[in-house]
């Protein structure tokens, strides 16, 4: 890797200080964005940064799923937890709540990273997802995510925190991001390896 691919990074969820850029994908009316190569035993932690994800459909969620067969199937069993904080532009409303309808309990479904956000020209979501030790054949596969979005109706800033694990001791070797409905109209997702 060349020097420009190494980024200094200070994050409370990792003891490492460097990220190595492995791949960048740019959405353009894309049904999904998948990373099917590069997730292996080289790194014990991978980080995915999504930047200005803009949907083609209003009131949708950004979500993800994992694969143990190189992306032929995205159906890893997951147990997760998710909550949000939200505050309106006009200061008239706020919320802090656990999103019981958005968590998973031993489910192979896609997991929501964001809450509902809009498709107005200026609306999007940005954030990151950490995947820990995906090549382990001993432990379940932990992940944690933080996402900020512009809520679809109330013109609010919303922030979701999601965490969980893929309940498999098989190696995870692919990940897929998509909207709960419609395409990813625009935005980028980058995959980094975290230097240990």
N, C-alpha and C positions, 0 to 999 in steps of 0.2 A: 504494500500500500504506500502511496506517495504521501508526503507530509500534509498536503491540503485536504486529504480525506480524514485526517485526524482532528477531532474537535474536542476542546477542553470542555468538561461538563461537570457541574457541581449539583448533585441531586440527592435528596435525603433517602431515596429508595435504593441507592447503590453505594458501595464502598469505593468503586472505581472512579477515575477522574477523566477517562478518555473514551470517546466514541469513534468507531471506524465506520464511515459511510460505506455500505455494501450495495445499496440499490435505491434508485429513485423512480417512482412511477407517477405519471401525470394523467389524471382523469380527463376524458373528453367524451361525454355522454356514454360512460362506461357502466356496464351492468355490475361489474365488481372489479376490485383490484386484488390480485393474488400474488403472493410471494411463494414460489414453489422450489426455488433453489437458494442455497446459501444459509439455510437454517440447519446447522449440524453441530458437532461437538467442538468446533473451533472456539466458540464463545460460550460461557456459562449463562450469559444474559443477552437478550436482544431487545432493542427498543425501536418502536415504530412511532414516528412523528407524523401526524396528519395536519395539514395546513390549509385553511380556507376551503374545507370540503363544502361544496355547493350542490344541493340536490336539484333534480329536475321536477320533483313533486313536493307539494307543501305538506307540512306537519309530519315529517318522517324522522326516523332514528338512524344514526350510523351504528352498524353492528358488525360482529366478526364471528368467525368460527375457525377451528383448528383441524388439522389433518395428520394422520399417521402414515398415509400412503402416497405422499408426494402431491396431494391435491386432487386425486381421483375422487375422494369423498371428503366432505367437511362435516363430520358427524361425531366429534369427540364428546363424550359425556362430561358435563360441567355442572358444578355447584358454585353459585355466585351471590354477591350482595351488592346493592347499589343504592345511593342516596343522592339528593340534589339540594342546592341552594339556588334561589331565583329572586331577582329584584327588577321591578319595572322601571322604564326610563322616566316616567312621570312621578316616581316615588310613591305611587298609590298602592302598590301591592308587593308582597314578598312571601316566600315560602321556604321552609326547611323541612324536608320529609324523606322518609324511607320509601322507595318505589317498589312496593310489594308486587306489582304487576310486571315488573321488569327484571326481577331476579330469576334464577333458574335453580332447580333442585333435581340433580341427576337427570339432566335433559341434554339431548343432542342438538337442540335448537340453536340458532344464532343468538348471541348475547348482545343486548343493546349497550353501547358505549355512551351515547348521548341520550338526552330526552328529546322531545319533539322540537325541531327547528324549521325555519321557514325557507322558502325559495325565492323571496324578493331578491332583487339584484344585489342588495347590500348585505344579505344574510348568509351565514355560513357557520361551520363549527371548526374548532382547532383543538388539538390536544396530543396526548401520547398514550401508548400502551407498552408496558414492560412484560416480557415473557422470560421466565426464569428457568434455566437449566433444561431446555426442551429435549436434549438428547439423553437425559437420564433414563435408564431402564430399571431404576429402583424406586423412584419417588413419583408422586403426582406432579403435575405441571402448574405451578402458580403463575398468576398474572395480576397486574394492577394497572388501572387506567384513570386518567383525569381528562375531562373534556369541558370546554367552554363553548357556548352556542348562543345564538340570537333566537329567542323563542318565537314560535310561528305567529301567535295572535297578539300577545300582550306587549310586544316590543320590549322584551326583558332580556337581561343578561342571565343566563343559567349556567350552572356548573355542576357536573356530575362526577361522582367518585364511584368507581366500580372495581371490585376485586373478586377473585375466586380461584378455582383450580380445575384443570382438565383431569378427570379421574381416570387416568390411564398410566401404566408403567411402560407403555410403548413410547418410542421416541416421536416427538412432534417434529415434522419436517416441512410443513406448509401452513400458511395462514391466509384467510380470505376476508376482505372488508367489502361491505355493500350497504345499500340503503334498505330500510324495511319495506320500501315500495319505490319503484322507479329507478332511474339511473343516478350515478354520481356524475353530475353535469360538469364539474370542474374541481380543481384542487390537486394537491400532491400528497403522497405518502412516501416517506423515506424509511428504510430499514438500516439500523446501525447495529454493529456488534460492540458490546461493552468490554473493554479491555480489563482483565483481572490480574 
